Amino acid sequence: MNNYYVYILTNKKDGVLYIGVTNDVKRRVWEHKQKIVKGFTKKYNVDRLMYFEQTSDVYAAIEREKQMKKWKREWKVELIEKDNKAWSDLYEIL
């Protein structure tokens, strides 16, 4: 069974937020950290993993990503701070 992840990255506490979806969150965040991924995350140095959730349903992951991208910033911050009040880089614990 495959796992899929919806994740939120930032560049610093209260900084810009990026939401993505992947089948390998550790590899994908590593790619962001290495600046392999061109575009928004590279331009704004967004490479700190603040939040992620896992599902075995790829369609559910894609829908969740789309849903979260439409959210107000306040809701995204609440989601992060529910389990990560210190805005720690969760990549270190993967």
Contacts in CASP RR format, 6 or more apart in sequence:
PFRMAT RR
TARGET T0000
AUTHOR 0000-0000-0000
METHOD contacts of the structure
MODEL  1
MNNYYVYILTNKKDGVLYIGVTNDVKRRVWEHKQKIVKGFTKKYNVDRLM
YFEQTSDVYAAIEREKQMKKWKREWKVELIEKDNKAWSDLYEIL
1 56 0 8 1.000
2 23 0 8 1.000
2 56 0 8 1.000
2 58 0 8 1.000
3 23 0 8 1.000
3 54 0 8 1.000
3 55 0 8 1.000
3 56 0 8 1.000
4 21 0 8 1.000
4 22 0 8 1.000
4 23 0 8 1.000
4 54 0 8 1.000
4 55 0 8 1.000
4 56 0 8 1.000
4 57 0 8 1.000
4 58 0 8 1.000
4 60 0 8 1.000
4 61 0 8 1.000
5 21 0 8 1.000
5 22 0 8 1.000
5 23 0 8 1.000
5 24 0 8 1.000
5 25 0 8 1.000
5 28 0 8 1.000
5 52 0 8 1.000
5 53 0 8 1.000
5 54 0 8 1.000
5 55 0 8 1.000
5 61 0 8 1.000
6 19 0 8 1.000
6 20 0 8 1.000
6 21 0 8 1.000
6 52 0 8 1.000
6 53 0 8 1.000
6 55 0 8 1.000
6 61 0 8 1.000
6 64 0 8 1.000
6 65 0 8 1.000
6 68 0 8 1.000
7 19 0 8 1.000
7 20 0 8 1.000
7 21 0 8 1.000
7 22 0 8 1.000
7 25 0 8 1.000
7 28 0 8 1.000
7 29 0 8 1.000
7 49 0 8 1.000
7 51 0 8 1.000
7 52 0 8 1.000
7 53 0 8 1.000
8 17 0 8 1.000
8 18 0 8 1.000
8 19 0 8 1.000
8 20 0 8 1.000
8 49 0 8 1.000
8 50 0 8 1.000
8 51 0 8 1.000
8 52 0 8 1.000
8 68 0 8 1.000
8 76 0 8 1.000
8 79 0 8 1.000
8 80 0 8 1.000
9 17 0 8 1.000
9 18 0 8 1.000
9 19 0 8 1.000
9 20 0 8 1.000
9 29 0 8 1.000
9 32 0 8 1.000
9 41 0 8 1.000
9 46 0 8 1.000
9 47 0 8 1.000
9 48 0 8 1.000
9 49 0 8 1.000
9 50 0 8 1.000
10 16 0 8 1.000
10 17 0 8 1.000
10 18 0 8 1.000
10 46 0 8 1.000
10 48 0 8 1.000
10 50 0 8 1.000
10 87 0 8 1.000
11 44 0 8 1.000
11 45 0 8 1.000
11 46 0 8 1.000
11 47 0 8 1.000
11 48 0 8 1.000
12 48 0 8 1.000
13 87 0 8 1.000
14 77 0 8 1.000
14 87 0 8 1.000
16 44 0 8 1.000
16 46 0 8 1.000
17 46 0 8 1.000
17 50 0 8 1.000
17 73 0 8 1.000
17 76 0 8 1.000
18 40 0 8 1.000
18 41 0 8 1.000
18 44 0 8 1.000
18 46 0 8 1.000
19 65 0 8 1.000
19 68 0 8 1.000
19 69 0 8 1.000
19 76 0 8 1.000
20 65 0 8 1.000
21 61 0 8 1.000
21 62 0 8 1.000
21 64 0 8 1.000
21 65 0 8 1.000
22 28 0 8 1.000
23 58 0 8 1.000
25 49 0 8 1.000
25 52 0 8 1.000
25 54 0 8 1.000
25 94 0 8 1.000
26 91 0 8 1.000
26 94 0 8 1.000
29 47 0 8 1.000
29 49 0 8 1.000
29 91 0 8 1.000
29 94 0 8 1.000
30 91 0 8 1.000
31 37 0 8 1.000
32 41 0 8 1.000
32 42 0 8 1.000
32 46 0 8 1.000
32 47 0 8 1.000
33 47 0 8 1.000
33 91 0 8 1.000
35 42 0 8 1.000
35 47 0 8 1.000
40 46 0 8 1.000
41 47 0 8 1.000
48 87 0 8 1.000
48 89 0 8 1.000
48 91 0 8 1.000
49 89 0 8 1.000
49 90 0 8 1.000
49 91 0 8 1.000
49 94 0 8 1.000
50 80 0 8 1.000
50 84 0 8 1.000
50 87 0 8 1.000
50 89 0 8 1.000
50 90 0 8 1.000
51 79 0 8 1.000
51 80 0 8 1.000
51 83 0 8 1.000
51 84 0 8 1.000
51 90 0 8 1.000
52 90 0 8 1.000
53 64 0 8 1.000
55 61 0 8 1.000
55 64 0 8 1.000
68 76 0 8 1.000
68 79 0 8 1.000
80 87 0 8 1.000
81 87 0 8 1.000
84 90 0 8 1.000
END
